[in-house]
Amino acid sequence: MSTQNEPTDTVVVGRIGRPHGVRGLATIEVRTDDPDLRFAPGAVLLTEPAERGPLTVVDKRWHSGTLLLQLADPGGTVFDVREAVDALRNTLLLVPIEDLPEIEEPDSFYDHQLVGLAVRLPDGSPVGEITAVQHEAQDLLVVRRSEGGDALIPFVSAIVPTVDVAGGFVVVDPPEGLLDL
């Protein structure tokens, strides 16, 4: 994926939704654990599609559990009317991977660290590859099965006892029948 000035590895931290009110506030679908840091006024966010950004956060507030942002274009012009914000709808907001803080907990991972890892059983038999991580009621690994189809595997230590990012694999020890769903 290319971004504004140079290709860089990025992660999605949000998506611009519908406008809120008439003064140019955008609703944001948050996809980060730390929205107060990531969307602080002054933060510059890369975009997908790239030609819509980078965007600068001018103001941030929460309204009934929804993050609202006032944004400015690369020239510093603030999006201050509903129609201008509506033109940004569905824009993905990105940050470079190198800007992410180190995770201090040894059993915690960023999604991008897990996607692409090989999945195997405790005996070494291949299961497939992680293609995504879903954050529903609990975290789920989406695994493209070697024999076709996808499997959803709860990302809990009892079922995923080993995560070896450097080695490029995870070990899953699923309860009987989980991989047959």
Accessible surface in RSA format (square Angstrom, percent):
REM  Atomic radii and reference values for relative SASA: ProtOr
REM  Chains: A
REM  Algorithm: Lee & Richards
REM  Probe-radius: 1.40
REM  Slices: 20
REM RES _ NUM      All-atoms   Total-Side   Main-Chain    Non-polar    All polar
REM                ABS   REL    ABS   REL    ABS   REL    ABS   REL    ABS   REL
RES MET A   1   135.85  70.4  65.34  43.2  70.51 167.9  81.88  69.6  53.97  71.5
RES SER A   2    70.71  59.7  61.84  82.5   8.87  20.4  30.12  64.1  40.59  56.9
RES THR A   3    11.31   8.0   2.34   2.4   8.97  21.4   0.00   0.0  11.31  17.1
RES GLN A   4    39.39  22.0   9.06   6.6  30.33  72.2  12.58  26.8  26.81  20.3
RES ASN A   5   145.12 100.1 107.41 103.8  37.71  90.8  29.04  69.9 116.08 112.2
RES GLU A   6   117.14  67.3 114.39  86.5   2.75   6.5  36.83  71.2  80.31  65.6
RES PRO A   7   111.07  81.0  93.75  85.5  17.32  63.0  94.00  77.6  17.07 106.1
RES THR A   8    32.07  22.8  16.91  17.1  15.15  36.1  21.26  28.6  10.81  16.3
RES ASP A   9   104.14  72.9  96.34  95.9   7.80  18.4  15.72  37.0  88.42  88.2
RES THR A  10    21.15  15.0   0.67   0.7  20.48  48.8   0.00   0.0  21.15  32.0
RES VAL A  11    26.95  17.7  22.17  20.1   4.78  11.5  26.95  23.4   0.00   0.0
RES VAL A  12    44.11  29.0  29.87  27.0  14.24  34.3  29.87  26.0  14.24  38.6
RES VAL A  13     3.60   2.4   3.60   3.3   0.00   0.0   3.60   3.1   0.00   0.0
RES GLY A  14     0.00   0.0   0.00   N/A   0.00   0.0   0.00   0.0   0.00   0.0
RES ARG A  15    61.30  25.7  61.30  31.2   0.00   0.0  15.35  21.0  45.95  27.8
RES ILE A  16     0.00   0.0   0.00   0.0   0.00   0.0   0.00   0.0   0.00   0.0
RES GLY A  17    10.32  12.7   0.00   N/A  10.32  12.7  10.32  28.3   0.00   0.0
RES ARG A  18   129.15  54.2 126.00  64.2   3.15   7.5  42.76  58.4  86.39  52.4
RES PRO A  19     2.73   2.0   2.51   2.3   0.22   0.8   2.51   2.1   0.22   1.4
RES HIS A  20    51.94  28.4  49.98  34.7   1.96   5.0  26.97  27.8  24.97  29.1
RES GLY A  21    39.34  48.5   0.00   N/A  39.34  48.5  32.94  90.4   6.39  14.3
RES VAL A  22   111.46  73.3 100.28  90.8  11.18  26.9 100.28  87.1  11.18  30.3
RES ARG A  23   185.75  78.0 182.39  93.0   3.36   8.0  58.36  79.8 127.39  77.2
RES GLY A  24     0.74   0.9   0.00   N/A   0.74   0.9   0.20   0.6   0.53   1.2
RES LEU A  25    15.81   8.8  15.65  11.2   0.16   0.4  15.65  11.0   0.16   0.4
RES ALA A  26     0.54   0.5   0.54   0.8   0.00   0.0   0.54   0.8   0.00   0.0
RES THR A  27    13.83   9.8  13.78  14.0   0.05   0.1   9.69  13.0   4.14   6.3
RES ILE A  28     8.73   5.0   0.00   0.0   8.73  21.0   1.09   0.8   7.64  20.7
RES GLU A  29    71.90  41.3  61.43  46.5  10.47  24.9  41.07  79.4  30.83  25.2
RES VAL A  30    50.40  33.2  24.14  21.9  26.26  63.3  24.14  21.0  26.26  71.2
RES ARG A  31   108.78  45.7  81.56  41.6  27.22  64.8  42.96  58.7  65.82  39.9
RES THR A  32    33.44  23.8  12.91  13.1  20.53  48.9   9.61  12.9  23.83  36.0
RES ASP A  33   153.07 107.2 118.00 117.4  35.08  82.9  41.08  96.7 112.00 111.7
RES ASP A  34    66.78  46.8  65.47  65.2   1.31   3.1  24.29  57.2  42.49  42.4
RES PRO A  35    24.66  18.0  24.66  22.5   0.00   0.0  24.66  20.4   0.00   0.0
RES ASP A  36    79.13  55.4  72.46  72.1   6.67  15.8  26.94  63.4  52.18  52.0
RES LEU A  37   101.02  56.3  88.93  63.6  12.09  30.4  93.64  65.8   7.38  19.9
RES ARG A  38    31.63  13.3  29.13  14.9   2.50   5.9   2.02   2.8  29.61  17.9
RES PHE A  39     0.00   0.0   0.00   0.0   0.00   0.0   0.00   0.0   0.00   0.0
RES ALA A  40    33.60  30.9  33.60  51.8   0.00   0.0  33.60  47.3   0.00   0.0
RES PRO A  41    79.80  58.2  57.37  52.3  22.43  81.5  57.95  47.8  21.85 135.8
RES GLY A  42    51.28  63.2   0.00   N/A  51.28  63.2  32.41  88.9  18.87  42.3
RES ALA A  43    26.42  24.3  13.65  21.1  12.77  29.0  24.85  35.0   1.56   4.1
RES VAL A  44    90.51  59.6  65.54  59.3  24.97  60.2  65.54  56.9  24.97  67.7
RES LEU A  45     1.36   0.8   1.35   1.0   0.01   0.0   1.36   1.0   0.00   0.0
RES LEU A  46    29.76  16.6  29.71  21.3   0.05   0.1  29.71  20.9   0.05   0.1
RES THR A  47     0.00   0.0   0.00   0.0   0.00   0.0   0.00   0.0   0.00   0.0
RES GLU A  48    57.68  33.1  55.66  42.1   2.01   4.8  18.80  36.4  38.88  31.7
RES PRO A  49    41.28  30.1  40.79  37.2   0.50   1.8  41.28  34.1   0.00   0.0
RES ALA A  50    23.84  21.9  19.98  30.8   3.87   8.8  20.11  28.3   3.73   9.9
RES GLU A  51   148.44  85.2 109.50  82.8  38.94  92.7  70.36 136.1  78.08  63.7
RES ARG A  52    81.84  34.4  70.55  36.0  11.28  26.9  19.85  27.1  61.99  37.6
RES GLY A  53     9.48  11.7   0.00   N/A   9.48  11.7   0.00   0.0   9.48  21.2
RES PRO A  54    36.32  26.5  35.47  32.3   0.85   3.1  35.55  29.4   0.77   4.8
RES LEU A  55     0.00   0.0   0.00   0.0   0.00   0.0   0.00   0.0   0.00   0.0
RES THR A  56    42.22  30.0  42.22  42.8   0.00   0.0  25.89  34.8  16.33  24.7
RES VAL A  57     1.39   0.9   0.00   0.0   1.39   3.4   0.00   0.0   1.39   3.8
RES VAL A  58    64.40  42.4  44.75  40.5  19.65  47.3  49.38  42.9  15.02  40.7
RES ASP A  59    49.30  34.5  49.10  48.9   0.21   0.5  12.97  30.5  36.33  36.2
RES LYS A  60    50.11  24.4  32.59  20.0  17.52  41.7   8.38   7.5  41.73  44.5
RES ARG A  61   115.31  48.4 109.93  56.0   5.38  12.8  45.01  61.5  70.31  42.6
RES TRP A  62   116.08  46.6  87.27  42.2  28.81  67.6  83.01  44.3  33.07  53.7
RES HIS A  63    91.94  50.2  89.00  61.9   2.94   7.5  51.22  52.8  40.72  47.4
RES SER A  64   106.96  90.4  56.32  75.2  50.64 116.7  48.69 103.7  58.28  81.6
RES GLY A  65    68.79  84.8   0.00   N/A  68.79  84.8  35.93  98.6  32.86  73.6
RES THR A  66    52.58  37.4  48.74  49.4   3.85   9.2  23.03  30.9  29.55  44.7
RES LEU A  67     1.06   0.6   0.00   0.0   1.06   2.7   0.00   0.0   1.06   2.9
RES LEU A  68     3.39   1.9   3.23   2.3   0.16   0.4   3.23   2.3   0.16   0.4
RES LEU A  69     0.00   0.0   0.00   0.0   0.00   0.0   0.00   0.0   0.00   0.0
RES GLN A  70    25.56  14.3  25.56  18.7   0.00   0.0   2.67   5.7  22.88  17.4
RES LEU A  71     2.69   1.5   2.12   1.5   0.57   1.4   2.12   1.5   0.57   1.5
RES ALA A  72     5.20   4.8   5.20   8.0   0.00   0.0   5.20   7.3   0.00   0.0
RES ASP A  73    40.56  28.4  38.91  38.7   1.65   3.9   8.94  21.0  31.62  31.5
RES PRO A  74    88.62  64.6  51.30  46.8  37.32 135.6  58.03  47.9  30.58 190.1
RES GLY A  75    74.06  91.3   0.00   N/A  74.06  91.3  38.40 105.4  35.66  79.9
RES GLY A  76    49.83  61.5   0.00   N/A  49.83  61.5  30.40  83.4  19.43  43.5
RES THR A  77    90.50  64.4  82.55  83.7   7.95  18.9  59.38  79.8  31.12  47.0
RES VAL A  78    55.38  36.4  45.58  41.3   9.79  23.6  45.70  39.7   9.68  26.3
RES PHE A  79    34.62  17.3  32.15  19.9   2.47   6.4  34.62  21.0   0.00   0.0
RES ASP A  80    85.61  60.0  78.09  77.7   7.51  17.8  18.15  42.7  67.46  67.3
RES VAL A  81    72.26  47.5  72.26  65.4   0.00   0.0  72.26  62.8   0.00   0.0
RES ARG A  82    96.62  40.6  95.81  48.8   0.81   1.9  27.79  38.0  68.83  41.7
RES GLU A  83   125.94  72.3 116.31  88.0   9.63  22.9  68.83 133.1  57.11  46.6
RES ALA A  84    30.21  27.8  20.52  31.7   9.68  22.0  29.29  41.3   0.91   2.4
RES VAL A  85     2.07   1.4   2.07   1.9   0.00   0.0   2.07   1.8   0.00   0.0
RES ASP A  86    65.30  45.7  56.33  56.1   8.97  21.2   9.43  22.2  55.87  55.7
RES ALA A  87    72.48  66.6  48.17  74.3  24.30  55.3  61.14  86.1  11.33  30.0
RES LEU A  88     9.27   5.2   9.27   6.6   0.00   0.0   9.27   6.5   0.00   0.0
RES ARG A  89   102.29  42.9  94.56  48.2   7.73  18.4  28.47  38.9  73.82  44.7
RES ASN A  90    86.91  59.9  76.16  73.6  10.75  25.9  23.45  56.4  63.46  61.3
RES THR A  91     0.00   0.0   0.00   0.0   0.00   0.0   0.00   0.0   0.00   0.0
RES LEU A  92    44.81  25.0  44.81  32.1   0.00   0.0  44.81  31.5   0.00   0.0
RES LEU A  93     0.00   0.0   0.00   0.0   0.00   0.0   0.00   0.0   0.00   0.0
RES LEU A  94     0.54   0.3   0.33   0.2   0.21   0.5   0.33   0.2   0.21   0.6
RES VAL A  95     6.11   4.0   6.01   5.4   0.10   0.2   6.11   5.3   0.00   0.0
RES PRO A  96    25.25  18.4  25.25  23.0   0.00   0.0  25.25  20.8   0.00   0.0
RES ILE A  97    50.25  28.6  46.89  34.9   3.36   8.1  46.89  33.8   3.36   9.1
RES GLU A  98   131.41  75.4  96.72  73.2  34.69  82.6  63.75 123.3  67.66  55.2
RES ASP A  99    83.66  58.6  60.56  60.3  23.10  54.6  16.96  39.9  66.70  66.5
RES LEU A 100    26.70  14.9  11.95   8.5  14.76  37.1  11.95   8.4  14.76  39.7
RES PRO A 101    75.82  55.3  63.53  57.9  12.29  44.7  74.92  61.9   0.90   5.6
RES GLU A 102   159.01  91.3 140.24 106.1  18.77  44.7  62.82 121.5  96.19  78.5
RES ILE A 103    61.64  35.1  32.93  24.5  28.71  69.2  36.92  26.6  24.72  67.1
RES GLU A 104   167.90  96.4 133.38 100.9  34.52  82.2  53.48 103.4 114.42  93.4
RES GLU A 105   115.43  66.3 111.43  84.3   3.99   9.5  35.90  69.4  79.52  64.9
RES PRO A 106   119.95  87.4  92.99  84.8  26.96  98.0 106.08  87.6  13.87  86.2
RES ASP A 107   126.29  88.5 108.53 108.0  17.77  42.0  34.53  81.3  91.76  91.5
RES SER A 108    41.79  35.3  31.34  41.8  10.45  24.1  18.92  40.3  22.88  32.1
RES PHE A 109    49.75  24.9  25.88  16.0  23.87  62.1  25.88  15.7  23.87  68.3
RES TYR A 110    58.96  27.5  56.53  32.2   2.43   6.3  53.72  40.4   5.25   6.5
RES ASP A 111    54.78  38.4  50.32  50.1   4.46  10.5  23.08  54.3  31.70  31.6
RES HIS A 112    62.33  34.1  41.26  28.7  21.06  53.9  37.27  38.4  25.06  29.2
RES GLN A 113    63.37  35.4  53.24  38.9  10.13  24.1  12.55  26.7  50.82  38.5
RES LEU A 114     2.19   1.2   2.19   1.6   0.00   0.0   2.19   1.5   0.00   0.0
RES VAL A 115    68.32  45.0  52.27  47.3  16.06  38.7  52.27  45.4  16.06  43.5
RES GLY A 116    42.54  52.5   0.00   N/A  42.54  52.5  20.80  57.1  21.74  48.7
RES LEU A 117    13.51   7.5  13.21   9.5   0.30   0.7  13.51   9.5   0.00   0.0
RES ALA A 118    42.75  39.3  41.00  63.3   1.75   4.0  42.00  59.1   0.75   2.0
RES VAL A 119     1.38   0.9   0.00   0.0   1.38   3.3   0.00   0.0   1.38   3.8
RES ARG A 120    83.94  35.2  83.94  42.8   0.00   0.0   9.77  13.4  74.17  44.9
RES LEU A 121    47.97  26.7  47.25  33.8   0.72   1.8  47.25  33.2   0.72   1.9
RES PRO A 122    84.92  61.9  51.43  46.9  33.48 121.7  54.03  44.6  30.89 192.0
RES ASP A 123   117.14  82.1  74.21  73.9  42.92 101.5  50.74 119.4  66.40  66.2
RES GLY A 124    41.66  51.4   0.00   N/A  41.66  51.4  23.96  65.8  17.69  39.6
RES SER A 125    43.00  36.3  37.06  49.5   5.94  13.7  21.07  44.9  21.94  30.7
RES PRO A 126   108.45  79.0  91.22  83.2  17.22  62.6  92.31  76.2  16.13 100.3
RES VAL A 127     4.90   3.2   2.44   2.2   2.47   5.9   4.90   4.3   0.01   0.0
RES GLY A 128    13.85  17.1   0.00   N/A  13.85  17.1   8.04  22.1   5.81  13.0
RES GLU A 129    79.42  45.6  79.35  60.0   0.07   0.2  15.27  29.5  64.15  52.4
RES ILE A 130     0.09   0.1   0.00   0.0   0.09   0.2   0.00   0.0   0.09   0.3
RES THR A 131    38.27  27.2  19.18  19.4  19.09  45.5  16.56  22.2  21.71  32.8
RES ALA A 132    38.73  35.6  36.91  57.0   1.82   4.1  38.73  54.5   0.00   0.0
RES VAL A 133    20.38  13.4   2.35   2.1  18.03  43.5   2.35   2.0  18.03  48.9
RES GLN A 134    66.77  37.3  62.72  45.8   4.06   9.7  18.99  40.4  47.79  36.2
RES HIS A 135   109.65  59.9  81.29  56.5  28.35  72.5  69.57  71.7  40.08  46.6
RES GLU A 136   116.82  67.1  88.34  66.8  28.48  67.8  33.58  64.9  83.24  68.0
RES ALA A 137   116.52 107.1  66.15 102.1  50.37 114.6  79.80 112.4  36.71  97.2
RES GLN A 138    81.17  45.4  72.56  53.0   8.61  20.5  37.30  79.4  43.87  33.3
RES ASP A 139    59.11  41.4  53.91  53.7   5.20  12.3   3.65   8.6  55.47  55.3
RES LEU A 140    28.35  15.8  28.35  20.3   0.00   0.0  28.35  19.9   0.00   0.0
RES LEU A 141     0.00   0.0   0.00   0.0   0.00   0.0   0.00   0.0   0.00   0.0
RES VAL A 142    13.90   9.1  13.90  12.6   0.00   0.0  13.90  12.1   0.00   0.0
RES VAL A 143     0.00   0.0   0.00   0.0   0.00   0.0   0.00   0.0   0.00   0.0
RES ARG A 144   135.48  56.9 133.09  67.8   2.38   5.7  43.96  60.1  91.51  55.5
RES ARG A 145    43.87  18.4  39.00  19.9   4.87  11.6   3.58   4.9  40.29  24.4
RES SER A 146    77.54  65.5  35.22  47.0  42.32  97.5  38.71  82.4  38.83  54.4
RES GLU A 147   127.72  73.3  86.95  65.8  40.76  97.1  71.98 139.2  55.74  45.5
RES GLY A 148    45.53  56.1   0.00   N/A  45.53  56.1  33.35  91.5  12.18  27.3
RES GLY A 149    53.94  66.5   0.00   N/A  53.94  66.5  39.68 108.9  14.26  31.9
RES ASP A 150    89.06  62.4  60.52  60.2  28.54  67.5  18.61  43.8  70.46  70.3
RES ALA A 151     7.24   6.7   3.32   5.1   3.92   8.9   7.24  10.2   0.00   0.0
RES LEU A 152    84.19  46.9  72.22  51.7  11.97  30.1  72.22  50.7  11.97  32.2
RES ILE A 153     0.11   0.1   0.11   0.1   0.00   0.0   0.11   0.1   0.00   0.0
RES PRO A 154    23.07  16.8  23.07  21.0   0.00   0.0  23.07  19.0   0.00   0.0
RES PHE A 155    43.80  21.9  27.01  16.7  16.79  43.7  27.01  16.4  16.79  48.1
RES VAL A 156    63.30  41.7  56.38  51.0   6.92  16.7  63.30  55.0   0.00   0.0
RES SER A 157    94.89  80.2  79.83 106.5  15.06  34.7  46.61  99.3  48.28  67.6
RES ALA A 158    86.27  79.3  56.89  87.8  29.38  66.8  69.33  97.6  16.95  44.9
RES ILE A 159    23.70  13.5  23.70  17.7   0.00   0.0  23.70  17.1   0.00   0.0
RES VAL A 160     7.00   4.6   0.31   0.3   6.70  16.1   0.31   0.3   6.70  18.2
RES PRO A 161    75.81  55.2  42.33  38.6  33.48 121.7  44.41  36.7  31.40 195.1
RES THR A 162    55.38  39.4  52.02  52.7   3.36   8.0  32.11  43.1  23.27  35.2
RES VAL A 163    37.88  24.9   9.28   8.4  28.60  68.9   9.28   8.1  28.60  77.6
RES ASP A 164    48.52  34.0  44.45  44.2   4.06   9.6  11.03  26.0  37.49  37.4
RES VAL A 165    56.46  37.2  43.15  39.1  13.32  32.1  43.15  37.5  13.32  36.1
RES ALA A 166   108.68  99.9  64.39  99.4  44.28 100.7  75.88 106.9  32.80  86.9
RES GLY A 167    47.45  58.5   0.00   N/A  47.45  58.5  22.44  61.6  25.01  56.0
RES GLY A 168    28.17  34.7   0.00   N/A  28.17  34.7  19.91  54.7   8.25  18.5
RES PHE A 169    35.97  18.0  35.97  22.3   0.00   0.0  35.97  21.8   0.00   0.0
RES VAL A 170     0.00   0.0   0.00   0.0   0.00   0.0   0.00   0.0   0.00   0.0
RES VAL A 171    20.71  13.6  20.71  18.8   0.00   0.0  20.71  18.0   0.00   0.0
RES VAL A 172     0.01   0.0   0.01   0.0   0.00   0.0   0.01   0.0   0.00   0.0
RES ASP A 173    75.90  53.2  68.32  68.0   7.58  17.9   1.67   3.9  74.23  74.0
RES PRO A 174    27.19  19.8  11.80  10.8  15.39  55.9  11.80   9.7  15.39  95.6
RES PRO A 175    76.13  55.5  62.24  56.7  13.89  50.5  74.83  61.8   1.30   8.1
RES GLU A 176   184.70 106.0 143.41 108.5  41.30  98.3  65.76 127.2 118.95  97.1
RES GLY A 177    30.31  37.4   0.00   N/A  30.31  37.4  22.19  60.9   8.12  18.2
RES LEU A 178    28.37  15.8  21.10  15.1   7.27  18.3  23.94  16.8   4.42  11.9
RES LEU A 179    28.84  16.1  21.93  15.7   6.91  17.4  22.12  15.5   6.72  18.1
RES ASP A 180   127.18  89.1  92.08  91.6  35.10  83.0  34.71  81.7  92.47  92.2
RES LEU A 181   171.57  95.5 116.66  83.5  54.91 138.0 146.60 103.0  24.96  67.2
END  Absolute sums over single chains surface
CHAIN  1 A    10189.5       7686.9       2502.6       5396.9       4792.6
END  Absolute sums over all chains
TOTAL         10189.5       7686.9       2502.6       5396.9       4792.6
